[in-house]
Amino acid sequence: MRKPGASTTETDSVGIAERDSNLISTEQEPEVERRIGLHVAAILDLLGLDRADPNLRHTPERVARMFLEMFHG
């Protein structure tokens, strides 16, 4: 829902079917998950975090799965 006085964006005119056509296909999920995980690992490295720490060991994979679940539709 748009707030009163907010400007109209390009996505406001896109129907649900058109928007959902941009979803990642099931066949692409493993590769997309892998790539997201690599980026999350790079972020952890930039922050100087120890990815071997038991609390962070599987974080890139967990975050990648979370993003796929959140944005898959």
C-alpha positions in Angstrom: 0.0 0.0 0.0 1.3 3.4 -0.9 1.3 6.3 1.6 -0.7 9.3 0.6 1.4 11.8 -1.3 4.1 9.2 -2.1 5.2 9.1 -5.7 4.2 6.3 -8.0 7.0 3.9 -8.9 7.3 1.6 -11.9 6.5 -1.4 -9.7 3.1 0.1 -8.7 1.9 -0.6 -12.3 3.2 -4.2 -12.4 0.7 -6.9 -11.8 1.3 -9.8 -9.5 1.7 -12.3 -12.4 4.3 -10.1 -14.0 6.1 -9.6 -10.7 6.1 -13.3 -9.8 7.5 -14.2 -13.2 10.8 -12.8 -11.9 11.0 -15.5 -9.2 14.0 -17.8 -9.2 13.2 -21.2 -10.7 13.6 -24.4 -8.7 16.4 -25.4 -11.0 18.3 -22.2 -10.3 18.0 -22.3 -6.5 21.2 -24.4 -5.7 23.4 -22.1 -7.8 21.7 -18.9 -6.5 22.0 -20.2 -2.9 25.7 -21.0 -3.5 26.4 -17.5 -4.9 24.5 -15.8 -2.1 26.5 -17.9 0.4 29.8 -16.7 -1.1 28.8 -13.1 -0.8 27.7 -13.6 2.8 31.0 -15.3 3.6 32.8 -12.3 2.0 30.8 -9.9 4.3 31.8 -12.0 7.4 35.4 -11.8 6.2 35.2 -8.1 5.7 33.9 -7.7 9.2 36.9 -9.7 10.5 34.7 -12.5 11.9 36.1 -16.0 12.3 34.0 -18.2 10.1 35.5 -21.3 11.8 33.8 -20.2 15.0 31.1 -22.8 15.8 28.5 -20.1 16.0 29.3 -18.8 12.5 30.4 -22.0 10.8 27.2 -22.5 8.6 26.1 -18.8 8.6 26.6 -18.2 4.9 24.4 -21.2 4.0 21.8 -20.3 6.5 21.6 -16.7 5.4 21.4 -17.8 1.7 18.5 -20.1 2.5 16.8 -17.4 4.5 17.0 -14.9 1.6 15.6 -17.5 -0.8 12.7 -18.2 1.5 12.0 -14.5 2.2 12.1 -13.5 -1.5 10.9 -16.5 -3.3 7.3 -15.4 -3.3 
